[in-house]
């Protein structure tokens, strides 16, 4: 099942999908276009997304890196199908 993620979480997911590599919180923050979010905001979003099963984390030394658990195409397909069914 694809987790339901918020608009803010989707912005973070789009960065992870675009970069196609595990990323640190600071890297995600720097890659967010036109964002005035703080480090803690991005960290909180990633923690929530991990709890939902949308991302996974791995500790590398003293830092944690995050990777998407679902593919962009898979997410779009299922969300589109869900939207059409609601209509």
VOBA-269761 format. One line per 2 residues: number of its first residue (from 1); their letters; for each residue x, y, z of N, C-alpha, C, O. Coordinates in nm, 2 decimals. Example, Ala and Ser with C-alpha at 12.3 -4.5 7.8 and 13.67 -1.06 7.14 Angstrom:
// residues 2
1 = as = 1.32,-0.57,0.78,1.23,-0.45,0.78,1.32,-0.33,0.78,1.42,-0.33,0.85; 1.28,-0.22,0.71,1.37,-0.11,0.71,1.29,0.00,0.79,1.34,0.11,0.80
***
This chain:
// residues 87
1 = xx = 0.08,-0.12,0.00,0.00,0.00,0.00,0.09,0.12,0.00,0.19,0.13,0.07; 0.05,0.22,-0.08,0.12,0.35,-0.09,0.08,0.44,0.02,-0.04,0.46,0.04
3 = xx = 0.17,0.49,0.10,0.13,0.58,0.21,0.08,0.71,0.16,0.11,0.76,0.05; -0.02,0.77,0.24,-0.07,0.90,0.20,0.02,1.01,0.26,0.04,1.02,0.38
5 = xx = 0.08,1.09,0.17,0.18,1.19,0.22,0.12,1.33,0.18,0.05,1.35,0.09; 0.16,1.42,0.27,0.11,1.56,0.26,0.19,1.63,0.14,0.28,1.58,0.08
7 = xx = 0.14,1.75,0.11,0.20,1.83,0.01,0.35,1.87,0.04,0.44,1.86,-0.04; 0.37,1.90,0.17,0.51,1.93,0.21,0.60,1.81,0.20,0.71,1.82,0.16
9 = xx = 0.54,1.69,0.24,0.62,1.57,0.23,0.65,1.53,0.09,0.75,1.48,0.06; 0.55,1.56,0.00,0.57,1.54,-0.14,0.69,1.62,-0.20,0.76,1.57,-0.28
11 = xx = 0.71,1.74,-0.15,0.82,1.82,-0.20,0.95,1.75,-0.16,1.04,1.75,-0.24; 0.96,1.70,-0.04,1.08,1.63,0.00,1.10,1.50,-0.08,1.21,1.47,-0.12
13 = xx = 0.99,1.43,-0.10,1.00,1.31,-0.19,1.05,1.34,-0.32,1.13,1.26,-0.38; 1.01,1.45,-0.38,1.05,1.49,-0.52,1.20,1.51,-0.52,1.26,1.48,-0.62
15 = xx = 1.25,1.57,-0.42,1.40,1.58,-0.41,1.47,1.45,-0.40,1.57,1.43,-0.48; 1.42,1.36,-0.32,1.48,1.23,-0.31,1.47,1.15,-0.44,1.56,1.08,-0.48
17 = xx = 1.36,1.16,-0.51,1.34,1.09,-0.64,1.43,1.15,-0.74,1.49,1.08,-0.82; 1.44,1.28,-0.74,1.53,1.35,-0.84,1.68,1.31,-0.83,1.75,1.29,-0.92
19 = xx = 1.72,1.31,-0.70,1.86,1.29,-0.68,1.90,1.14,-0.69,2.02,1.11,-0.72; 1.81,1.05,-0.67,1.83,0.91,-0.69,1.95,0.85,-0.61,2.03,0.77,-0.66
21 = xx = 1.96,0.90,-0.49,2.07,0.86,-0.39,2.02,0.89,-0.25,1.94,0.98,-0.23; 2.08,0.81,-0.16,2.05,0.84,-0.02,2.10,0.99,0.02,2.21,1.03,-0.03
23 = xx = 2.02,1.06,0.09,2.05,1.20,0.12,2.04,1.23,0.27,1.96,1.18,0.34; 2.13,1.32,0.32,2.13,1.37,0.45,2.02,1.48,0.46,1.98,1.54,0.35
25 = xx = 1.98,1.51,0.58,1.88,1.62,0.59,1.93,1.75,0.53,1.85,1.81,0.46; 2.05,1.79,0.56,2.10,1.91,0.51,2.10,1.91,0.35,2.08,2.02,0.29
27 = xx = 2.13,1.80,0.29,2.13,1.79,0.14,1.99,1.81,0.09,1.98,1.88,-0.01; 1.90,1.75,0.16,1.76,1.77,0.11,1.72,1.91,0.13,1.66,1.97,0.03
29 = xx = 1.75,1.97,0.24,1.72,2.11,0.26,1.78,2.20,0.15,1.71,2.29,0.10; 1.90,2.18,0.12,1.97,2.26,0.02,1.91,2.24,-0.12,1.92,2.33,-0.21
31 = xx = 1.85,2.12,-0.15,1.80,2.09,-0.28,1.65,2.14,-0.30,1.60,2.13,-0.41; 1.59,2.18,-0.19,1.45,2.22,-0.20,1.45,2.36,-0.27,1.51,2.45,-0.22
33 = xx = 1.37,2.37,-0.38,1.37,2.50,-0.45,1.28,2.60,-0.38,1.17,2.57,-0.33; 1.33,2.72,-0.37,1.26,2.83,-0.31,1.20,2.80,-0.18,1.08,2.84,-0.15
35 = xx = 1.27,2.74,-0.09,1.22,2.70,0.04,1.28,2.78,0.15,1.41,2.80,0.14; 1.20,2.82,0.24,1.26,2.89,0.36,1.25,2.80,0.48,1.25,2.85,0.60
37 = xx = 1.23,2.67,0.46,1.22,2.57,0.57,1.35,2.57,0.64,1.46,2.60,0.59; 1.34,2.53,0.77,1.46,2.51,0.85,1.50,2.36,0.85,1.42,2.28,0.81
39 = xx = 1.62,2.34,0.90,1.67,2.20,0.91,1.58,2.11,0.99,1.55,2.00,0.95; 1.53,2.16,1.11,1.44,2.08,1.19,1.31,2.05,1.12,1.25,1.94,1.14
41 = xx = 1.26,2.14,1.04,1.14,2.11,0.96,1.15,1.99,0.87,1.07,1.90,0.86; 1.26,2.00,0.79,1.29,1.89,0.70,1.31,1.76,0.77,1.26,1.65,0.73
43 = xx = 1.38,1.76,0.88,1.41,1.64,0.97,1.27,1.58,1.02,1.26,1.46,1.02; 1.18,1.67,1.06,1.05,1.62,1.11,0.97,1.56,1.00,0.91,1.46,1.02
45 = xx = 0.97,1.62,0.88,0.90,1.57,0.77,0.96,1.43,0.73,0.88,1.34,0.71; 1.09,1.41,0.73,1.15,1.28,0.70,1.11,1.18,0.81,1.09,1.06,0.77
47 = xx = 1.11,1.22,0.93,1.07,1.12,1.04,0.93,1.08,1.02,0.90,0.96,1.04; 0.84,1.17,0.99,0.70,1.13,0.97,0.68,1.04,0.85,0.61,0.95,0.85
49 = xx = 0.76,1.07,0.74,0.75,0.99,0.62,0.81,0.85,0.65,0.76,0.75,0.59; 0.91,0.84,0.73,0.96,0.71,0.77,0.86,0.63,0.85,0.84,0.51,0.82
51 = xx = 0.79,0.70,0.94,0.68,0.63,1.01,0.57,0.58,0.92,0.51,0.48,0.95; 0.55,0.65,0.81,0.44,0.61,0.72,0.49,0.50,0.62,0.41,0.44,0.55
53 = xx = 0.62,0.48,0.62,0.68,0.38,0.52,0.71,0.44,0.39,0.74,0.36,0.29; 0.72,0.57,0.38,0.75,0.63,0.25,0.90,0.64,0.23,0.94,0.64,0.11
55 = xx = 0.98,0.66,0.33,1.12,0.66,0.32,1.18,0.57,0.43,1.12,0.52,0.52; 1.31,0.53,0.40,1.38,0.45,0.50,1.51,0.53,0.54,1.55,0.62,0.46
57 = xx = 1.57,0.50,0.65,1.69,0.57,0.69,1.80,0.46,0.73,1.77,0.35,0.77; 1.92,0.51,0.71,2.03,0.43,0.74,2.13,0.52,0.81,2.16,0.63,0.76
59 = xx = 2.19,0.47,0.92,2.29,0.55,0.99,2.43,0.52,0.93,2.47,0.41,0.92; 2.49,0.63,0.88,2.63,0.62,0.83,2.72,0.70,0.92,2.73,0.83,0.90
61 = xx = 2.79,0.64,1.00,2.87,0.71,1.10,2.78,0.78,1.20,2.70,0.72,1.27; 2.80,0.92,1.20,2.72,1.00,1.29,2.60,1.06,1.22,2.52,1.14,1.28
63 = xx = 2.58,1.04,1.09,2.47,1.10,1.02,2.37,0.99,0.97,2.41,0.87,0.97; 2.26,1.04,0.94,2.15,0.95,0.89,2.12,0.99,0.75,2.10,1.11,0.72
65 = xx = 2.11,0.90,0.66,2.07,0.93,0.52,1.93,0.86,0.49,1.90,0.75,0.55; 1.86,0.93,0.41,1.72,0.88,0.38,1.71,0.85,0.23,1.77,0.91,0.15
67 = xx = 1.63,0.75,0.20,1.60,0.70,0.07,1.45,0.68,0.06,1.39,0.63,0.15; 1.39,0.70,-0.06,1.25,0.67,-0.08,1.23,0.52,-0.08,1.31,0.44,-0.14
69 = xx = 1.12,0.48,-0.03,1.08,0.33,-0.03,0.99,0.30,-0.15,0.96,0.19,-0.18; 0.93,0.41,-0.21,0.84,0.39,-0.32,0.90,0.47,-0.44,0.96,0.58,-0.42
71 = xx = 0.87,0.42,-0.56,0.92,0.49,-0.68,0.82,0.60,-0.72,0.70,0.60,-0.69; 0.87,0.70,-0.79,0.79,0.82,-0.83,0.68,0.77,-0.92,0.56,0.82,-0.90
73 = xx = 0.71,0.69,-1.02,0.61,0.65,-1.11,0.50,0.56,-1.04,0.38,0.58,-1.07; 0.54,0.48,-0.95,0.44,0.40,-0.88,0.35,0.49,-0.80,0.23,0.46,-0.79
75 = xx = 0.41,0.59,-0.73,0.33,0.68,-0.65,0.23,0.75,-0.73,0.11,0.76,-0.70; 0.27,0.81,-0.85,0.18,0.88,-0.93,0.07,0.80,-0.99,-0.04,0.84,-0.99
77 = xx = 0.10,0.67,-1.03,0.00,0.58,-1.08,-0.11,0.55,-0.98,-0.23,0.56,-1.01; -0.07,0.52,-0.86,-0.16,0.48,-0.76,-0.24,0.60,-0.71,-0.36,0.59,-0.69
79 = xx = -0.18,0.72,-0.70,-0.25,0.84,-0.65,-0.35,0.88,-0.76,-0.46,0.93,-0.73; -0.31,0.87,-0.89,-0.40,0.91,-1.00,-0.52,0.82,-1.00,-0.63,0.86,-1.02
81 = xx = -0.50,0.69,-0.99,-0.60,0.59,-0.99,-0.70,0.62,-0.87,-0.82,0.61,-0.89; -0.65,0.65,-0.75,-0.73,0.68,-0.64,-0.81,0.81,-0.66,-0.93,0.81,-0.62
83 = xx = -0.75,0.91,-0.72,-0.82,1.03,-0.75,-0.94,1.01,-0.84,-1.05,1.06,-0.82; -0.91,0.93,-0.95,-1.02,0.90,-1.04,-1.13,0.82,-0.98,-1.25,0.85,-1.01
85 = xx = -1.10,0.73,-0.90,-1.20,0.65,-0.83,-1.29,0.74,-0.74,-1.41,0.71,-0.73; -1.23,0.84,-0.68,-1.31,0.93,-0.59,-1.41,1.01,-0.67,-1.52,1.04,-0.62
87 = x = -1.37,1.04,-0.79,-1.46,1.12,-0.88,-1.57,1.03,-0.93,-1.66,1.08,-1.00
***
